[in-house]
Amino acid sequence: MKKILNSYLITLFCFLLLSACSKDDETVVVLNGEDPVVTVENVTPLVGYVGAEFTITGTEFGMMKDAVEIRVGDNPVEVVSCEDNSIVAKIVEGTTSGKVSVDVFGQTVNTDFVFDVLGQPGITGISSVYGFSGDEIVFTGHDLGISKSAYKVLFTGTEESAEFVGNTENEKFTVKVPENAQSGKINVEISGIQVNVPLTNGFTVLKHATVSGLVAGEGYPGGVISVKGSELKPALLEDVEVQPMKVLLVQGDKTISAEVDGTQTTNELVVAKLPEDIQPGDYVVTVSTSFEEVATDAPLAFKVKEKPVVTSLSANSAHNGDELIFSCEHIDGVTAENVEVLFGETKAEVISVAGNQITVKVPSQLEAGNCTITLKINGADIALGSSAEFTVLPTPKITAVDVQNFLHNETMALVKTEDELVITGENFGTEKADVIVQIGGKTAIISSITNSEIKFTVPQEFSEGKISMTFADIDVPIEYTGMNFKSLSPNDDISEYVLKNYKAPFVPDGDDMQRGGEWMKPLDWVVENGATDVMAGFAVQLTPKGDKTAGKVLALQTDWGFPKKMTDGKVYQKVALVPGRYKLSGAVTQTVISGNAYLAVAGGGDFAVTTNAIGSTALASVAIPVNVAQDSSQSIDVEFNVTEAKDYSIGFVATLNAAQKYVKFQNFTLTYLGEE
């Protein structure tokens, strides 16, 4: 009990600390931690007059009666005392019989305990918590024998009192569900007194079900029969047991029941399983919901066919991706959509159903080893006998292709004729003659092979495409899906494969805007602009302002929100290059320079160049024109050699010795010129 008291005291303390007022003077409460779970075990006594006390026993009530609310039906009653395991409550004036509910710190428990308040009208029972319009509903209780004119019984959605059947009696009265009633509460008023109805959530007004037809007009013993319609499985407001649904197949004086699958059945579809021993033939189907037998405009005709038989399987072992053929009898009219094949729990692709054969593909994601095959046709399990035991053979698998020594991005690698590529994976074998490697559909020459690695050279006629391998005993080629490959030739523009965010409109990094929506940070670029305030890292200039898709230039600038002067301001990005000759180009769209500025390439990824020693700090550089008019564009180029594969950096650096100076670029291009 001490633990529970402490828990509620802590909760109250948090309440006091974390309560705050919103702008509308509403109290906003944020509580952290988990509340204890309140349970109700018993209520006693369950009958008494106004002023009578009753005790609720359970768990986790706490000891703060101000945090507890007890209701009988819709009527709040007085909380006399509260302990962790019991609450004493008192019936107050105006309370009528109803179900007891307990609320502790907002956690509500609705019980099925009905407290019967004596001395005034009380309803303690209702004959049904659901019904169709026109159904008769009986309310039971005490002190009910008053003239019908003193009653008002309103179902949800109605304004007129429900029609009474016969006269009221002291212990019961009967009404009809009104034609326009809706699911929800029933309000009962007797001689001006609001009388509780013992419903937790409300009364469900049912709609008559309809059947529109069968999903398929034929099936097999042990298979599925499905009936389409509406209002077949309506949800009830109260949690009560109902009659099971029925699907019956009638043939002459013989009636056979199909087992309804409650997990697949919905309000619009009834799914049932046919008995394994049902005999082939023609039947008429009838459907009963939990509430009525459903009438149909015409008989629902269904044909039970001879169950398919598998006579053989093309193989009892195969690789992933191989085709497997079931030879069958009695599969006339079957389509691929009617067939389901599982290898263990993995579904296989059904390629075709033709003649007496069903062809499927062994799933590519299976692990090598033994598994069990299951075959279903129209939902019926088809016996496979010993053919059900299947062995998945070790299948070659490509895990990676090493592209670290080639120009590449996440999806494309650039390779030259006679370049050597290395495939790593598993189950390759060791015989070159058993493997054909192709790249872009062109056959390559394998230089070496182990069970986990294949090396090959790029053929001369290669242009573009994926890597695939075909093995002697496997039907389907193994394809590497991780990356495409493309032929690299001198003077190719390689910008899209090596650079990132390299042309207008430049993509911003995040949503932060400054200077009235004029500036943002660029994605994939490092910016060192000398600013130590909010403008640090900003280099994308938006035109028009506020449009994050309109990053027209990358810029370094002084003043107008930036520092008045700038020494070695930089905008650059890291690139991975391999040996060869290259040309870096930049489209300068506007400059006013007092100082020095360069388009440059650096030998490391950190662009460690300076304007006063550009010749010794840069791998290559070209001076940026000092005065390029607005809205014009001037291209500048710098060629350079790379002797080893590693990270480099490209960008521009500027020292601006006065305010209101700037350097602006519209795009960058990187061209591969050829080998050194």
C-alpha positions as a printed Julia matrix, in Angstrom:
676×3 Matrix{Float64}:
   0.0     0.0     0.0
   2.91    2.3     0.74
   4.16    1.74   -2.83
   0.82    2.74   -4.31
   0.56    5.82   -2.08
   4.02    6.92   -3.13
   3.12    6.38   -6.77
   0.08    8.63   -6.55
   1.92   11.27   -4.51
   4.63   11.36   -7.16
   1.97   11.63   -9.87
   0.31   14.51   -8.0
   3.68   16.23   -7.56
   4.32   15.9   -11.31
   0.85   17.28  -11.94
   1.63   20.4    -9.92
   5.05   20.85  -11.5
   4.08   20.21  -15.1
   0.68   21.92  -15.31
   0.73   25.01  -17.49
  -1.79   27.38  -19.03
  -2.31   27.54  -22.77
  -3.03   30.77  -24.6
  -6.75   30.02  -24.17
  -6.3    29.67  -20.37
  -6.85   25.91  -20.66
  -4.86   23.75  -18.25
  -2.37   21.52  -20.06
  -1.0    18.58  -18.06
   1.99   16.5   -19.09
   2.55   13.33  -17.01
   5.52   11.03  -17.46
   5.81    7.42  -16.32
   3.29    4.59  -16.29
   0.12    4.66  -14.17
  -0.78    1.62  -12.03
  -3.46   -0.59  -13.61
  -6.8    -0.25  -11.8
  -8.91   -3.41  -11.44
 -12.36   -4.02   -9.9
 -12.96   -7.44   -8.32
 -16.31   -7.07   -6.53
 -19.11   -4.67   -5.58
 -21.25   -5.33   -2.5
 -24.08   -4.95   -1.74
 -25.72   -4.52   -5.15
 -29.08   -3.25   -3.9
 -30.17   -0.37   -1.68
 -32.12    2.87   -1.3
 -30.89    6.42   -1.72
 -28.31    6.99    1.03
 -27.15    3.37    1.02
 -23.4     2.74    1.0
 -21.65    0.03   -1.03
 -18.05   -1.17   -1.17
 -15.93   -1.69   -4.29
 -12.92   -3.99   -3.88
 -10.02   -4.24   -6.31
  -6.47   -2.99   -6.81
  -4.52    0.23   -7.37
  -7.24    2.64   -6.19
  -4.72    4.77   -4.31
  -5.74    6.71   -1.19
  -6.86   10.08   -2.6
 -10.65   10.08   -2.81
 -10.62   13.39   -4.69
  -8.91   11.56   -7.56
 -11.68    8.94   -7.7
 -15.08    9.15   -9.42
 -17.76    6.45   -9.04
 -20.83    6.25  -11.25
 -23.96    4.12  -11.23
 -25.08    4.21  -14.85
 -24.7     7.86  -15.84
 -25.18    9.11  -12.26
 -22.15   10.15  -10.19
 -22.36    9.01   -6.55
 -20.57   10.18   -3.42
 -17.12    8.75   -2.63
 -17.11    8.24    1.16
 -13.6     6.83    1.53
 -10.78    5.41   -0.53
  -8.04    2.94    0.26
  -5.7     1.14   -2.1
  -7.9    -1.97   -2.3
 -11.38   -0.67   -1.46
 -13.67    2.28   -2.08
 -16.84    3.08   -0.11
 -19.48    5.0    -2.11
 -22.98    6.31   -1.27
 -26.09    6.43   -3.45
 -27.25   10.04   -3.81
 -30.63   11.54   -4.69
 -31.55   11.12   -8.36
 -29.54    7.93   -8.86
 -31.29    5.05  -10.62
 -30.2     1.47  -11.14
 -27.22    0.98  -13.43
 -23.8    -0.51  -14.02
 -21.0     0.59  -11.65
 -17.94    2.3   -13.16
 -14.74    3.44  -11.43
 -12.41    6.23  -12.55
  -9.03    6.75  -10.86
  -6.88    9.59  -12.19
  -8.67    9.34  -15.56
  -8.3     5.56  -15.83
 -11.85    4.19  -16.17
 -13.02    0.66  -15.46
 -16.55   -0.16  -16.7
 -17.9    -3.15  -14.78
 -20.85   -5.49  -15.3
 -21.93   -5.07  -11.65
 -25.44   -3.54  -11.65
 -26.46   -1.64   -8.5
 -30.23   -1.75   -8.03
 -31.52    1.48   -6.46
 -34.78    0.75   -4.62
 -37.72    3.06   -4.04
 -37.92    4.46   -7.57
 -38.05    3.09  -11.12
 -35.0     0.98  -11.93
 -33.96   -1.02  -15.02
 -31.67   -3.92  -14.2
 -31.84   -5.96  -17.4
 -32.47   -5.8   -21.14
 -33.51   -8.82  -23.23
 -31.06   -8.1   -26.07
 -28.31   -5.58  -26.76
 -29.0    -5.7   -30.49
 -31.96   -5.97  -32.83
 -33.52   -5.09  -36.17
 -36.05   -2.32  -36.62
 -39.37   -3.68  -35.42
 -37.85   -6.21  -33.02
 -39.36   -6.31  -29.53
 -36.97   -5.46  -26.67
 -37.92   -6.26  -23.06
 -36.63   -4.1   -20.18
 -36.76   -5.66  -16.71
 -36.45   -4.1   -13.28
 -38.77   -2.8   -10.55
 -41.26    0.02   -9.92
 -42.02    0.09  -13.64
 -45.81   -0.37  -13.45
 -46.7     3.2   -14.4
 -48.91    4.29  -17.29
 -47.22    4.23  -20.7
 -47.99    7.93  -20.99
 -45.43    8.57  -18.25
 -42.66    6.93  -20.31
 -40.28    8.32  -22.9
 -37.98    5.72  -24.51
 -35.64    7.29  -27.05
 -33.28    5.24  -29.19
 -30.31    7.09  -30.71
 -31.38    8.94  -33.86
 -35.04    9.23  -32.85
 -37.11   12.09  -31.53
 -40.35   10.18  -30.79
 -40.69    7.62  -28.01
 -40.51    3.99  -29.1
 -43.77    2.08  -29.63
 -44.84    0.02  -26.6
 -46.02   -3.58  -26.9
 -48.83   -4.25  -24.44
 -48.99   -2.53  -21.07
 -46.17   -1.8   -18.68
 -45.87   -4.09  -15.68
 -44.21   -3.51  -12.33
 -41.16   -5.58  -13.33
 -40.98   -5.13  -17.11
 -42.07   -3.25  -20.2
 -41.61   -3.99  -23.92
 -40.95   -1.65  -26.86
 -40.24   -2.06  -30.57
 -36.97   -0.86  -32.12
 -38.03    2.23  -34.14
 -37.71    2.22  -37.93
 -35.19    5.08  -38.02
 -33.21    4.1   -34.91
 -29.41    4.11  -34.98
 -26.85    2.27  -32.91
 -26.07    4.03  -29.65
 -27.54    4.82  -26.24
 -31.14    4.27  -25.2
 -32.51    7.04  -22.99
 -35.4     6.11  -20.7
 -37.37    8.7   -18.74
 -40.2     7.68  -16.37
 -42.38   10.4   -14.8
 -39.58   12.91  -15.43
 -36.91   10.71  -13.81
 -33.95    9.75  -15.99
 -33.57    5.99  -15.59
 -30.27    4.28  -16.41
 -30.19    1.44  -18.94
 -27.56   -1.24  -18.14
 -25.56   -0.85  -21.35
 -21.84   -0.04  -21.34
 -21.5     1.21  -24.9
 -25.0     1.12  -26.33
 -27.6    -0.79  -28.3
 -26.74   -2.03  -31.83
 -29.41   -1.52  -34.48
 -28.86   -4.22  -37.08
 -29.42   -3.95  -40.82
 -30.64   -6.97  -42.75
 -27.85   -8.82  -44.56
 -27.75   -9.32  -48.31
 -25.92  -11.85  -50.47
 -24.76  -10.77  -53.92
 -23.15  -14.03  -55.04
 -20.26  -16.46  -54.73
 -16.63  -15.5   -55.34
 -16.23  -18.75  -57.28
 -18.94  -21.16  -58.38
 -16.85  -24.28  -57.88
 -14.29  -25.74  -55.5
 -12.71  -28.85  -54.06
 -13.18  -30.93  -50.9
 -11.19  -29.22  -48.16
 -11.12  -26.01  -50.18
 -12.7   -22.62  -49.69
 -16.17  -21.31  -50.5
 -16.62  -17.55  -50.26
 -19.9   -15.6   -50.26
 -20.12  -11.9   -51.11
 -22.67   -9.52  -49.62
 -23.26   -6.81  -47.05
 -24.0    -6.62  -43.32
 -22.76  -10.2   -42.96
 -20.69   -9.63  -39.83
 -21.72   -6.34  -38.18
 -19.79   -5.13  -35.15
 -21.75   -4.92  -31.88
 -21.37   -2.11  -29.35
 -21.59   -4.55  -26.45
 -19.29   -7.53  -25.97
 -21.69  -10.48  -26.04
 -21.68  -13.97  -27.48
 -23.73  -14.49  -30.63
 -24.79  -17.51  -32.65
 -22.13  -18.88  -35.04
 -22.48  -18.03  -38.72
 -23.5   -20.88  -41.01
 -22.73  -21.78  -44.61
 -24.74  -24.83  -45.69
 -24.55  -26.85  -48.93
 -27.82  -28.58  -49.79
 -28.19  -31.48  -52.22
 -31.67  -33.02  -52.2
 -32.44  -34.02  -48.63
 -28.76  -33.89  -47.68
 -27.37  -30.8   -45.9
 -23.63  -30.33  -45.34
 -22.07  -27.61  -43.2
 -18.94  -25.7   -44.21
 -16.8   -24.33  -41.37
 -16.82  -20.51  -41.31
 -13.36  -18.96  -40.91
 -13.93  -16.08  -38.5
 -10.46  -14.62  -39.04
 -11.04  -14.1   -42.78
 -14.76  -13.33  -42.69
 -15.7    -9.65  -42.87
 -18.88   -7.62  -43.1
 -18.77   -8.03  -46.9
 -17.38  -11.57  -47.27
 -18.01  -14.93  -45.59
 -15.14  -17.41  -46.0
 -15.77  -21.07  -45.15
 -13.88  -24.33  -45.52
 -15.53  -27.25  -47.27
 -15.4   -30.63  -45.5
 -12.71  -33.01  -46.74
 -15.32  -35.77  -47.2
 -17.87  -33.81  -49.21
 -18.75  -35.67  -52.4
 -18.35  -34.09  -55.84
 -21.61  -32.8   -57.26
 -23.96  -29.83  -57.55
 -25.18  -28.04  -54.43
 -27.28  -25.03  -53.4
 -25.66  -22.74  -50.82
 -27.49  -21.0   -47.97
 -25.98  -18.47  -45.57
 -27.02  -17.52  -42.04
 -25.43  -14.68  -40.14
 -25.36  -14.65  -36.35
 -28.75  -12.92  -36.48
 -30.76  -14.24  -39.44
 -30.88  -16.55  -42.43
 -30.11  -14.45  -45.5
 -32.64  -14.55  -48.32
 -31.38  -14.6   -51.93
 -33.12  -13.63  -55.17
 -31.99  -16.87  -56.84
 -30.42  -20.1   -55.56
 -26.65  -19.97  -55.08
 -25.37  -22.85  -57.21
 -21.99  -24.37  -56.29
 -20.16  -27.31  -57.86
 -17.82  -29.51  -55.83
 -15.22  -30.96  -58.21
 -12.97  -33.98  -58.01
  -9.97  -33.03  -55.85
  -6.7   -32.55  -57.78
  -4.01  -35.19  -57.46
  -0.27  -34.59  -57.91
   1.22  -37.5   -59.83
   4.83  -36.32  -59.89
   7.25  -33.47  -59.23
   9.96  -32.6   -61.74
  12.7   -32.59  -59.06
  13.05  -33.04  -55.33
  16.02  -30.67  -55.16
  16.88  -27.45  -57.0
  18.58  -24.09  -56.71
  16.91  -20.8   -55.87
  15.26  -19.41  -59.0
  14.91  -22.79  -60.7
  11.57  -23.84  -62.18
   9.66  -26.75  -60.64
   6.8   -28.58  -62.38
   3.89  -30.33  -60.66
   2.2   -32.93  -62.91
  -1.45  -33.22  -61.85
  -4.84  -34.7   -62.52
  -8.22  -32.93  -62.23
  -6.93  -29.34  -62.66
  -9.1   -28.34  -65.61
 -10.24  -24.73  -65.21
  -7.51  -23.94  -62.66
  -5.58  -20.69  -63.19
  -2.37  -19.39  -61.62
  -4.44  -17.12  -59.36
  -6.07  -20.22  -57.81
  -2.75  -21.81  -56.86
  -0.56  -21.18  -53.82
   2.77  -22.96  -53.28
   4.87  -22.51  -50.15
   8.43  -23.62  -49.55
   8.37  -23.73  -45.77
   6.71  -20.4   -45.06
   7.96  -18.67  -48.23
   5.52  -18.16  -51.07
   6.67  -19.16  -54.55
   5.82  -17.43  -57.82
   3.34  -19.45  -59.89
   4.57  -19.09  -63.46
   1.81  -20.95  -65.3
  -0.95  -23.56  -65.22
  -1.15  -25.32  -68.56
  -2.6   -28.7   -69.44
  -1.91  -30.97  -66.53
   1.13  -29.03  -65.27
   1.65  -26.31  -62.68
   5.0   -24.5   -63.01
   6.47  -22.49  -60.13
   9.78  -20.78  -59.4
  11.81  -21.76  -56.34
  11.94  -18.56  -54.19
  15.27  -16.73  -54.42
  15.47  -15.95  -50.69
  15.54  -19.55  -49.41
  18.47  -20.82  -47.37
  20.15  -24.01  -48.53
  18.78  -27.12  -46.81
  15.61  -29.15  -46.44
  12.1   -27.71  -46.41
   8.51  -28.87  -46.88
   6.44  -27.88  -49.91
   2.72  -27.25  -49.5
   0.3   -26.85  -52.41
  -3.14  -25.27  -52.24
  -5.63  -25.04  -55.11
  -8.73  -22.93  -54.46
  -7.8   -23.08  -50.77
  -7.72  -26.89  -50.68
  -4.6   -28.64  -49.39
  -3.34  -31.02  -52.08
  -1.51  -34.1   -50.84
   2.09  -34.34  -52.06
   3.23  -37.44  -50.21
   6.99  -37.92  -50.35
   7.25  -35.07  -52.89
   6.57  -32.64  -50.09
  10.14  -33.05  -48.81
  12.37  -30.77  -50.85
  16.06  -29.82  -50.75
  17.22  -26.32  -51.63
  20.68  -26.66  -53.13
  23.43  -24.14  -52.29
  22.84  -21.31  -54.74
  25.56  -18.93  -55.93
  25.11  -15.49  -54.47
  26.83  -12.2   -55.27
  27.41  -10.15  -52.15
  29.59   -7.33  -53.6
  31.58   -6.04  -56.54
  34.68   -4.06  -55.57
  34.47   -0.59  -57.17
  36.81    1.29  -54.84
  39.38    1.75  -57.63
  36.8     3.11  -60.08
  34.9     6.35  -60.4
  31.46    5.69  -58.96
  28.47    6.89  -56.97
  25.87    4.83  -55.07
  24.29    3.34  -58.21
  26.84    3.52  -61.06
  30.5     2.64  -61.55
  32.55    3.8   -64.55
  34.91    1.19  -65.99
  37.23    0.95  -69.01
  37.92   -1.89  -71.41
  40.37   -4.39  -69.89
  39.75   -3.14  -66.35
  39.64   -6.01  -63.87
  36.56   -6.34  -61.65
  36.31   -8.56  -58.57
  33.03  -10.28  -57.6
  32.73  -11.65  -54.07
  30.03  -14.0   -52.82
  29.46  -17.68  -52.13
  28.93  -21.05  -53.84
  30.7   -20.04  -57.09
  32.53  -23.33  -57.45
  36.08  -23.45  -58.8
  35.67  -24.3   -62.49
  35.8   -21.43  -65.02
  34.07  -23.62  -67.58
  30.95  -23.88  -65.38
  30.43  -20.11  -65.2
  29.64  -17.41  -67.75
  30.1   -13.82  -66.53
  28.38  -11.06  -68.45
  28.45   -7.31  -68.01
  25.83   -5.31  -69.87
  24.96   -8.48  -71.8
  28.54   -8.93  -73.07
  30.53  -12.01  -72.11
  33.68  -11.31  -70.11
  36.86  -13.33  -69.73
  37.3   -14.86  -66.27
  40.89  -14.56  -65.07
  40.45  -16.51  -61.8
  37.74  -18.24  -59.74
  37.37  -19.54  -56.21
  34.23  -20.57  -54.36
  33.9   -17.0   -53.02
  35.63  -14.78  -55.61
  35.62  -14.3   -59.38
  37.92  -11.9   -61.24
  37.19  -10.89  -64.83
  38.14   -8.2   -67.35
  35.73   -5.77  -69.0
  35.18   -6.78  -72.67
  35.85   -4.28  -75.47
  32.27   -4.16  -76.74
  30.82   -3.29  -73.3
  28.68   -0.14  -73.11
  26.42   -0.16  -70.05
  24.48   -2.57  -67.84
  24.53   -4.97  -64.9
  26.75   -7.91  -64.0
  25.21  -11.38  -64.2
  26.52  -14.93  -63.91
  25.11  -18.09  -65.47
  26.05  -21.46  -63.97
  26.04  -24.77  -65.8
  23.46  -26.51  -63.6
  21.23  -23.53  -62.71
  18.35  -22.38  -64.91
  18.25  -18.7   -63.95
  21.19  -16.26  -64.18
  22.42  -14.73  -60.91
  22.32  -10.93  -61.19
  24.13   -8.34  -59.11
  21.51   -5.77  -58.15
  23.74   -3.5   -56.1
  25.07   -1.33  -58.92
  25.07   -0.63  -62.66
  28.22   -0.23  -64.73
  29.04    2.11  -67.6
  31.93    2.37  -70.02
  34.35    5.26  -69.35
  35.95    7.02  -72.32
  38.15   10.12  -72.7
  36.26   13.45  -72.59
  33.27   11.92  -70.74
  31.39   14.27  -68.42
  31.56   12.39  -65.1
  29.94   15.08  -62.93
  26.79   13.12  -62.04
  28.84   10.1   -60.92
  31.5    11.92  -58.88
  30.11   15.3   -57.78
  27.09   15.99  -55.61
  24.64   18.9   -55.8
  26.85   20.42  -58.47
  24.47   22.6   -60.49
  21.57   25.01  -60.08
  19.09   24.78  -58.59
  21.32   23.87  -55.65
  19.58   21.71  -53.02
  19.56   23.22  -49.51
  20.51   21.29  -46.38
  17.48   21.54  -44.07
  14.88   24.31  -43.89
  16.77   27.09  -42.12
  16.55   30.39  -44.02
  18.2    33.72  -43.2
  18.08   37.33  -44.39
  14.39   37.3   -45.21
  14.5    33.95  -47.0
  17.47   34.85  -49.22
  20.11   32.4   -47.93
  20.27   28.7   -47.02
  22.97   26.11  -46.34
  23.93   23.86  -49.29
  23.62   20.08  -49.13
  26.88   18.11  -49.66
  29.11   21.21  -49.55
  31.34   22.48  -46.73
  31.12   26.25  -46.25
  33.69   28.33  -44.36
  32.52   31.92  -44.76
  34.06   33.55  -41.67
  30.68   34.05  -40.0
  30.36   33.13  -36.32
  26.65   33.91  -36.0
  23.55   32.45  -37.68
  25.06   33.01  -41.15
  27.81   30.42  -40.59
  27.59   27.77  -43.29
  25.22   29.71  -45.57
  26.12   29.81  -49.28
  22.96   29.08  -51.34
  21.33   32.29  -52.57
  17.61   31.96  -53.38
  16.01   33.87  -56.23
  13.18   34.58  -55.58
  13.53   34.79  -51.83
  11.78   32.16  -49.75
  11.65   29.56  -52.54
  13.89   26.7   -51.35
  13.79   25.19  -54.86
  15.32   28.36  -56.36
  18.96   28.06  -55.24
  20.39   29.82  -58.28
  24.0    30.21  -57.09
  26.63   29.09  -54.58
  28.32   32.2   -53.23
  30.87   33.74  -50.88
  30.0    37.32  -49.91
  30.98   40.12  -47.55
  28.53   42.43  -45.76
  24.72   42.21  -46.11
  24.61   39.9   -43.09
  28.05   38.34  -43.6
  31.41   39.59  -42.16
  32.7    42.87  -43.64
  35.86   41.12  -44.83
  36.81   37.52  -45.51
  40.15   35.68  -45.59
  40.27   32.3   -47.32
  36.52   31.77  -47.35
  35.76   28.36  -48.88
  32.96   26.36  -50.47
  34.05   22.8   -51.29
  33.17   19.12  -51.37
  35.12   15.88  -51.04
  35.42   13.65  -54.14
  36.9    10.21  -54.72
  39.12   10.1   -57.82
  41.26    7.42  -59.47
  44.42    7.88  -61.57
  43.86    9.84  -64.77
  43.67   13.32  -66.28
  40.71   15.55  -65.42
  39.26   18.99  -66.09
  37.26   20.94  -63.51
  35.02   23.66  -64.96
  32.95   26.28  -63.19
  30.3    28.68  -64.53
  30.88   32.02  -62.82
  27.66   34.0   -62.89
  28.62   37.19  -60.98
  31.72   38.55  -59.21
  32.95   41.75  -57.61
  36.34   40.91  -56.07
  38.72   43.02  -54.03
  41.44   40.49  -53.26
  41.96   37.03  -54.77
  39.66   34.11  -55.6
  40.32   30.71  -57.22
  38.57   27.63  -58.52
  40.79   24.87  -57.16
  41.48   21.18  -56.61
  43.18   20.03  -53.4
  45.09   16.8   -52.76
  43.07   15.87  -49.66
  39.45   15.86  -48.59
  39.71   19.01  -46.42
  40.45   21.59  -49.19
  43.52   22.94  -47.35
  44.24   25.76  -49.81
  45.0    29.44  -49.21
  44.8    32.36  -51.62
  48.22   33.75  -50.67
  49.92   30.41  -51.42
  47.6    28.86  -53.96
  50.46   27.44  -56.03
  51.84   25.37  -53.19
  48.61   24.44  -51.39
  46.43   23.45  -54.35
  46.88   20.51  -56.7
  45.59   22.8   -59.47
  43.82   26.16  -59.6
  42.61   28.94  -61.88
  41.92   32.55  -60.9
  38.29   33.66  -60.84
  37.61   36.82  -62.91
  37.34   39.86  -60.62
  34.32   41.45  -62.3
  31.63   39.36  -63.96
  28.41   41.22  -64.62
  25.12   40.07  -63.04
  23.09   37.54  -65.05
  26.06   36.79  -67.32
  28.05   33.57  -67.2
  31.75   32.97  -67.75
  33.25   29.48  -67.73
  36.67   28.85  -66.24
  38.62   25.58  -66.41
  41.53   23.92  -64.69
  43.15   20.64  -65.77
  44.97   18.32  -63.37
  46.51   14.87  -63.03
  45.68   12.28  -60.38
  48.31    9.64  -59.66
  46.65    7.62  -56.91
  43.13    6.62  -55.93
  42.08    8.55  -52.82
  39.92   11.44  -51.6
  40.4    14.88  -53.14
  38.39   18.08  -52.8
  37.11   20.63  -55.32
  35.61   24.07  -54.79
  36.44   27.76  -54.66
  38.38   29.92  -52.2
  38.25   33.69  -51.86
  39.92   36.49  -49.88
  37.66   39.57  -50.05
  39.34   42.65  -48.53
  36.33   44.97  -48.54
  32.61   44.99  -47.81
  29.95   44.14  -50.38
  32.18   41.88  -52.52
  31.18   38.45  -53.75
  31.88   35.37  -55.89
  28.96   33.39  -57.32
  28.91   30.07  -59.24
  26.02   28.59  -61.2
  27.38   25.09  -61.79
  30.45   22.85  -61.84
  31.52   20.18  -64.32
  34.14   17.44  -63.98
  35.45   15.84  -67.19
  37.58   12.7   -67.5
  40.26   13.43  -70.12
  41.89   10.01  -70.22
  44.74    8.1   -68.67
  47.88    9.91  -67.51
